Amino acid sequence: MKKMIALVLALVLTLSLTTALAKDLTIGIAQFAEHPSLDNCRIGFIEGLAEAGYVEGDNVTFIVHNAQADMGTTQMIAQQLAQECDLVCAIATPMAQAAVNACMDGNVPVIYTAVSDPVAAALAKPDGTSRLNVTGSCDLLPVEAQLKLIRALMPEAQKIGILYTTSETNSESQLKLYESLAPKYGFEIVSSGISMGADIPLAADSLLPKVDCLTNLTDNTVVSYLAVVIDKANTAGKPVFGSEIEQVKNGCIASEGVEYVALGRETGRMAAQVLQGAFAGDIPFYSSEGGDMAYNPDVAAKLGIVIPEAEIARGIDVTK
């Protein structure tokens, strides 16, 4: 009897999976801003779905939008995708919050990624699940590892500058973590809040004379203006530490950051579970474990900073 029940359950599961894969689905991908971290999340998400059998052109149509870090556009994209899609992938905290608000009345599941603190963003309960049809992945920065890296490269440094967007809950959460851990490594955090990208040049000009270096959060607005931040820092002769490897390739000196393609890929796998019948809120959000240390020897040489051999031995040289 037990074997018969097991066979029936297996048959039901197989039929459900076959039906889910056979159905043509429309999946929305809503990205908050245009920068490499979020682009890599999108790439990984599509790869993760494909691994589970959801392939664009075969059984899936993707509708992809980018809000270009504009909050008004973010809301409009979320509303549009809520009407058109079977599932929405929301990339970055502001987009995830907008998508959840737009999709919950129609019970369209939302799978988020690149959200640094899902609990603080009201996307999850402390146990990682949600009462809503939403789950996703968290790009919590390895802050303590980053502080150790900064200390290794800058043994005399005392003050670290952080630019952050006051409307991004993910940035406020990360800033608090930096402030709590920095004294352990002999640092003081000096922060400057901005409300929009246009504020960054003046904020950087004001902040840089007060600090020995800058470190990036996973702040979408600031990272979108990374070229401006790096240009200002280079003029001041001070390094910028990134929050992931792409930023190091683009001019930051080093990072202990998140590997965003892998994060997106895991998010795609979670979306596949939901498409196969799971209630998203029952799936605890996934937290990244950080990526490899990356460093840019060309940037270090220009700034007169010697990267210790121990860091070189364990890191990735982005110029190779």
Beta strands, then each sheet from edge to edge (+ up, - down):
strand 1: 25-31
strand 2: 60-66
strand 3: 87-91
strand 4: 110-115
strand 5: 134-138
strand 6: 159-165
strand 7: 188-194
strand 8: 213-215
strand 9: 240-242
strand 10: 254-256
strand 11: 286-287
strand 12: 293-295
strand 13: 316-317
sheet 1: 2+ 1+ 3+ 4+ 5+ 11+
sheet 2: 7+ 6+ 8+ 9+ 10+ 12- 13-
end
